[in-house]
Amino acid sequence: MEIQSKGMQKNRIEISSKHKKDLAIEFNTSLTTVQMSLDFVFNSEQAVKIREKAKEMLLKEVDKVN
């Protein structure tokens, strides 16, 4: 039996810690900023770019499977 939360579900991008470190280096920012961007807490121009890059990273990981 599946139990579902009745609260609002938040958007979130989940990636590996290695990818988070890579994003922090690429965007010259902290891991906290990367995490807050992936959690949609931050919505600055940089946060949007971090999410776009995270999506690209995830798509590359998917390509490795096939």
C-alpha positions in Angstrom: 0.0 0.0 0.0 1.4 3.4 -1.0 1.0 6.3 1.3 0.9 9.7 -0.3 1.6 13.0 1.3 -1.3 15.5 1.3 1.1 18.5 1.4 2.4 20.3 -1.6 5.2 18.5 -3.5 8.2 20.7 -4.1 10.2 20.7 -7.3 13.7 19.4 -6.7 16.6 18.2 -8.9 18.5 15.3 -7.3 22.0 14.7 -8.6 25.1 13.0 -7.1 27.5 14.9 -4.8 30.2 14.7 -7.5 27.9 16.5 -9.9 27.1 19.1 -7.2 30.8 19.7 -6.7 31.4 20.0 -10.4 28.6 22.6 -10.6 30.0 24.6 -7.7 33.4 24.7 -9.4 32.0 25.5 -12.9 29.8 28.4 -11.5 32.4 29.5 -9.0 30.0 29.3 -6.1 29.4 27.3 -2.9 27.8 23.9 -2.6 25.1 25.5 -0.5 24.2 27.8 -3.4 24.1 24.8 -5.8 21.8 22.9 -3.4 19.5 25.8 -2.9 19.3 26.3 -6.7 18.5 22.6 -7.2 15.8 22.8 -4.5 14.3 25.8 -6.3 14.8 28.0 -3.2 17.0 30.4 -5.3 15.6 31.6 -8.6 18.3 34.0 -9.8 19.8 33.9 -13.3 22.7 31.8 -11.9 20.3 29.4 -10.2 18.4 28.8 -13.5 21.7 28.2 -15.3 22.7 25.7 -12.5 19.5 23.8 -13.0 19.9 23.8 -16.8 23.4 22.4 -16.4 22.2 19.8 -13.9 19.6 18.7 -16.4 22.3 18.3 -19.1 24.4 16.2 -16.6 21.4 13.9 -15.9 20.7 13.5 -19.6 24.3 12.4 -20.2 24.0 9.9 -17.4 20.8 8.5 -19.0 22.7 8.1 -22.3 25.2 5.9 -20.5 22.5 3.4 -19.8 21.5 2.7 -23.4 
